Amino acid sequence: KKIKKKKKKKKKKKKLKWSSNKKKVATVSKKGKVKAKKAGTAKITAKVGKKKYTCKVTVKKKKKVTTGGDTNTSDQDKTPTPPAKTKQQLAAEDRANLTALIKKQRAAGAHIPEDLTDGYHYGFNEDGRLRYLNLSEDEGSDLKLSGEIDVTMFTALETLKIDYNRKITAVKTTGVATLKELSLDETAVTVLDVRTNVNLERLYICITKITSLDVTKNTKLQSLCCYETKIKKLDISKNTVLESLICYGMGLTSLD
């Protein structure tokens, strides 16, 4: 790229002296021709007598140009889109993530089954994706789960049950749009965000410490059970297909 100083009428033409403060980024010739070296910024200076004029030059990485007809489009500033993962890759990731969840809970003293073929606790769809996760305590069993359960990586999950685990303090389901049923009865969960679970149909959070609940985005919700929680205000005006609502024993002060 060649740059030049704006000409002004002068009695005597003075010689221009060009220089670059970062020659590793860009160099400049005696005639003002700038040559890019590597990505970065440099300051090109033109000295005329005792006066100096500067120009900031930005060197970007080599452009990737595609030509179609008479137009050129550059992908230089676009973040490249990663290739779509195959069904096999997604299924393998689900199994790896489930194994990691199990390992973390067992390290904390839980008795959660390690066998992924255990159809009672873990269920997979025809593509091998985790569809069903049942971590509820049953009569005569004690899984001893604790802490936080994060299922945000299971993007095909439809059912999550973690009932009667009184040491479970948090559950994260953000971004799992496939989730249809979530059951957290008798847990120590205090905060729950289901706004991104837009296909949720059944929600059970009875006997928990949850203080607020926003279900305005869950327009497919059919059943909501939240008795004996600390929720004082409940807005179900957007839940137009709701068939069942159980909310006694919570000191409810506002219901829309």
Salt bridges, closest charged atoms under 4 A:
ASP75 OD1 - LYS78 NZ 3.86
ASP77 OD2 - LYS60 NZ 3.82
GLU93 OE2 - LYS85 NZ 2.71
ASP94 OD2 - ARG129 NE 2.88
GLU114 OE1 - ARG106 NH2 3.66
ASP118 OD2 - HIS121 ND1 2.90
ASP127 OD1 - LYS87 NZ 3.85
ASP142 OD2 - LYS144 NZ 2.91
GLU181 OE1 - ARG202 NE 3.30
GLU186 OE1 - ARG166 NH2 2.13
ASP193 OD2 - ARG195 NH2 2.89
GLU201 OE1 - ARG202 NH1 3.15
